[in-house]
Amino acid sequence: MQETEPTIRAHALDLLEIPRSIHDQMVAHCLKEAPLECCGILGGAPPRARSIHPLRNAAQSPVLYEADPMDLITAIRSLREHQAEIVAIYHSHPKWAAIPSATDLRLNYYGPVPRVIVSLAGQTPVVRVWELEPETYHELAWRIVDDA
């Protein structure tokens, strides 16, 4: 798949909101796990993330992530207890751009749930958000908001 700059889809109600503390925890998790890919879930009520659930990468790979099944069960239980849902799934690209890979598209088991990709390829981490489809992807608008 050719990597091109996509158009950004944005509707006022679809704008993913990530509180500063959750954003910073997510980036810290990605940095801590490098050079391996890491993964996790952002929970809340769309469009706002209200919790972060770092998951272990059972694949232990620099090019692939597979959420540890027990971590995933624990995260889903926590979301249910707090009457929350998955608002985004995040993972890192330790050495590549924050653009979905062919593997990301092939292993998309959560349909339209936004995917946050954190690139660690440069000096400063880059965070981008995507909607994945079976054979393509579209960038979604998002913003960092103050902690509530």
Contacts in CASP RR format, 6 or more apart in sequence:
PFRMAT RR
TARGET T0000
AUTHOR 0000-0000-0000
METHOD contacts of the structure
MODEL  1
MQETEPTIRAHALDLLEIPRSIHDQMVAHCLKEAPLECCGILGGAPPRAR
SIHPLRNAAQSPVLYEADPMDLITAIRSLREHQAEIVAIYHSHPKWAAIP
SATDLRLNYYGPVPRVIVSLAGQTPVVRVWELEPETYHELAWRIVDDA
1 102 0 8 1.000
1 105 0 8 1.000
1 135 0 8 1.000
1 136 0 8 1.000
3 97 0 8 1.000
3 99 0 8 1.000
6 137 0 8 1.000
6 138 0 8 1.000
6 139 0 8 1.000
7 138 0 8 1.000
7 139 0 8 1.000
8 138 0 8 1.000
8 139 0 8 1.000
8 140 0 8 1.000
8 141 0 8 1.000
9 131 0 8 1.000
9 138 0 8 1.000
9 139 0 8 1.000
9 140 0 8 1.000
9 141 0 8 1.000
10 140 0 8 1.000
10 141 0 8 1.000
13 47 0 8 1.000
14 47 0 8 1.000
14 140 0 8 1.000
14 141 0 8 1.000
15 47 0 8 1.000
15 141 0 8 1.000
15 142 0 8 1.000
15 143 0 8 1.000
16 46 0 8 1.000
16 47 0 8 1.000
16 49 0 8 1.000
16 87 0 8 1.000
16 88 0 8 1.000
16 114 0 8 1.000
16 129 0 8 1.000
16 140 0 8 1.000
16 141 0 8 1.000
16 142 0 8 1.000
16 143 0 8 1.000
17 47 0 8 1.000
17 48 0 8 1.000
17 49 0 8 1.000
17 142 0 8 1.000
17 143 0 8 1.000
17 145 0 8 1.000
18 26 0 8 1.000
18 42 0 8 1.000
18 49 0 8 1.000
18 88 0 8 1.000
18 116 0 8 1.000
18 142 0 8 1.000
18 143 0 8 1.000
18 144 0 8 1.000
18 145 0 8 1.000
19 48 0 8 1.000
19 49 0 8 1.000
19 50 0 8 1.000
19 144 0 8 1.000
19 145 0 8 1.000
19 146 0 8 1.000
19 147 0 8 1.000
19 148 0 8 1.000
20 144 0 8 1.000
20 145 0 8 1.000
20 146 0 8 1.000
20 147 0 8 1.000
21 147 0 8 1.000
22 42 0 8 1.000
22 49 0 8 1.000
22 50 0 8 1.000
22 51 0 8 1.000
22 52 0 8 1.000
23 127 0 8 1.000
23 144 0 8 1.000
25 52 0 8 1.000
25 54 0 8 1.000
26 40 0 8 1.000
26 42 0 8 1.000
26 52 0 8 1.000
26 90 0 8 1.000
26 116 0 8 1.000
26 118 0 8 1.000
26 127 0 8 1.000
27 118 0 8 1.000
27 125 0 8 1.000
27 127 0 8 1.000
29 38 0 8 1.000
29 40 0 8 1.000
29 52 0 8 1.000
29 54 0 8 1.000
30 38 0 8 1.000
30 90 0 8 1.000
30 92 0 8 1.000
30 94 0 8 1.000
30 118 0 8 1.000
30 120 0 8 1.000
30 125 0 8 1.000
31 120 0 8 1.000
31 125 0 8 1.000
32 38 0 8 1.000
33 57 0 8 1.000
33 92 0 8 1.000
34 92 0 8 1.000
34 94 0 8 1.000
34 120 0 8 1.000
35 62 0 8 1.000
35 94 0 8 1.000
35 95 0 8 1.000
36 57 0 8 1.000
36 60 0 8 1.000
36 61 0 8 1.000
36 62 0 8 1.000
36 94 0 8 1.000
37 57 0 8 1.000
37 59 0 8 1.000
37 61 0 8 1.000
37 62 0 8 1.000
37 63 0 8 1.000
37 64 0 8 1.000
37 65 0 8 1.000
37 91 0 8 1.000
37 92 0 8 1.000
37 93 0 8 1.000
37 94 0 8 1.000
38 54 0 8 1.000
38 55 0 8 1.000
38 57 0 8 1.000
38 65 0 8 1.000
38 91 0 8 1.000
38 92 0 8 1.000
39 55 0 8 1.000
39 57 0 8 1.000
39 65 0 8 1.000
39 66 0 8 1.000
39 67 0 8 1.000
39 89 0 8 1.000
39 90 0 8 1.000
39 91 0 8 1.000
39 92 0 8 1.000
40 52 0 8 1.000
40 53 0 8 1.000
40 54 0 8 1.000
40 55 0 8 1.000
40 67 0 8 1.000
40 75 0 8 1.000
40 89 0 8 1.000
40 90 0 8 1.000
40 91 0 8 1.000
41 52 0 8 1.000
41 53 0 8 1.000
41 55 0 8 1.000
41 72 0 8 1.000
41 75 0 8 1.000
41 79 0 8 1.000
41 86 0 8 1.000
41 88 0 8 1.000
41 89 0 8 1.000
41 90 0 8 1.000
42 49 0 8 1.000
42 51 0 8 1.000
42 52 0 8 1.000
42 53 0 8 1.000
42 86 0 8 1.000
42 87 0 8 1.000
42 88 0 8 1.000
42 89 0 8 1.000
42 90 0 8 1.000
42 116 0 8 1.000
43 49 0 8 1.000
43 50 0 8 1.000
43 51 0 8 1.000
43 52 0 8 1.000
43 53 0 8 1.000
43 79 0 8 1.000
43 84 0 8 1.000
43 85 0 8 1.000
43 86 0 8 1.000
43 87 0 8 1.000
43 88 0 8 1.000
44 50 0 8 1.000
44 51 0 8 1.000
44 79 0 8 1.000
44 82 0 8 1.000
44 84 0 8 1.000
44 85 0 8 1.000
44 87 0 8 1.000
45 84 0 8 1.000
45 85 0 8 1.000
45 87 0 8 1.000
46 85 0 8 1.000
46 87 0 8 1.000
47 87 0 8 1.000
48 87 0 8 1.000
48 145 0 8 1.000
49 87 0 8 1.000
49 88 0 8 1.000
50 84 0 8 1.000
50 148 0 8 1.000
51 78 0 8 1.000
51 79 0 8 1.000
51 82 0 8 1.000
51 84 0 8 1.000
53 71 0 8 1.000
53 74 0 8 1.000
53 75 0 8 1.000
53 78 0 8 1.000
53 79 0 8 1.000
54 71 0 8 1.000
55 67 0 8 1.000
55 68 0 8 1.000
55 71 0 8 1.000
55 72 0 8 1.000
55 75 0 8 1.000
56 67 0 8 1.000
56 68 0 8 1.000
56 71 0 8 1.000
57 65 0 8 1.000
57 66 0 8 1.000
57 67 0 8 1.000
57 68 0 8 1.000
58 66 0 8 1.000
58 67 0 8 1.000
58 68 0 8 1.000
58 69 0 8 1.000
59 65 0 8 1.000
59 66 0 8 1.000
62 94 0 8 1.000
62 95 0 8 1.000
63 103 0 8 1.000
64 103 0 8 1.000
65 91 0 8 1.000
65 92 0 8 1.000
79 85 0 8 1.000
79 86 0 8 1.000
86 110 0 8 1.000
86 113 0 8 1.000
87 113 0 8 1.000
87 114 0 8 1.000
88 113 0 8 1.000
88 114 0 8 1.000
88 115 0 8 1.000
88 116 0 8 1.000
88 129 0 8 1.000
89 110 0 8 1.000
89 113 0 8 1.000
89 114 0 8 1.000
89 115 0 8 1.000
89 116 0 8 1.000
90 115 0 8 1.000
90 116 0 8 1.000
90 117 0 8 1.000
90 118 0 8 1.000
91 104 0 8 1.000
91 115 0 8 1.000
91 116 0 8 1.000
91 117 0 8 1.000
91 118 0 8 1.000
92 117 0 8 1.000
92 118 0 8 1.000
92 119 0 8 1.000
92 120 0 8 1.000
93 99 0 8 1.000
93 101 0 8 1.000
93 117 0 8 1.000
93 118 0 8 1.000
93 119 0 8 1.000
93 120 0 8 1.000
93 121 0 8 1.000
94 120 0 8 1.000
94 121 0 8 1.000
95 120 0 8 1.000
95 121 0 8 1.000
96 119 0 8 1.000
96 121 0 8 1.000
97 119 0 8 1.000
97 121 0 8 1.000
97 126 0 8 1.000
98 117 0 8 1.000
98 118 0 8 1.000
98 119 0 8 1.000
98 126 0 8 1.000
98 127 0 8 1.000
98 128 0 8 1.000
99 117 0 8 1.000
99 128 0 8 1.000
99 130 0 8 1.000
99 137 0 8 1.000
100 115 0 8 1.000
100 117 0 8 1.000
100 130 0 8 1.000
100 132 0 8 1.000
100 137 0 8 1.000
104 115 0 8 1.000
104 117 0 8 1.000
104 132 0 8 1.000
104 137 0 8 1.000
105 132 0 8 1.000
105 133 0 8 1.000
105 134 0 8 1.000
105 135 0 8 1.000
105 136 0 8 1.000
105 137 0 8 1.000
108 115 0 8 1.000
108 132 0 8 1.000
108 134 0 8 1.000
111 132 0 8 1.000
112 131 0 8 1.000
112 132 0 8 1.000
114 129 0 8 1.000
114 130 0 8 1.000
114 131 0 8 1.000
114 140 0 8 1.000
114 142 0 8 1.000
115 129 0 8 1.000
115 130 0 8 1.000
115 131 0 8 1.000
115 132 0 8 1.000
116 127 0 8 1.000
116 128 0 8 1.000
116 129 0 8 1.000
116 130 0 8 1.000
116 142 0 8 1.000
117 127 0 8 1.000
117 128 0 8 1.000
117 129 0 8 1.000
117 130 0 8 1.000
118 125 0 8 1.000
118 126 0 8 1.000
118 127 0 8 1.000
119 125 0 8 1.000
119 126 0 8 1.000
119 127 0 8 1.000
119 128 0 8 1.000
127 142 0 8 1.000
128 139 0 8 1.000
129 139 0 8 1.000
129 140 0 8 1.000
129 141 0 8 1.000
129 142 0 8 1.000
130 137 0 8 1.000
130 138 0 8 1.000
130 139 0 8 1.000
130 140 0 8 1.000
131 137 0 8 1.000
131 138 0 8 1.000
131 139 0 8 1.000
131 140 0 8 1.000
END
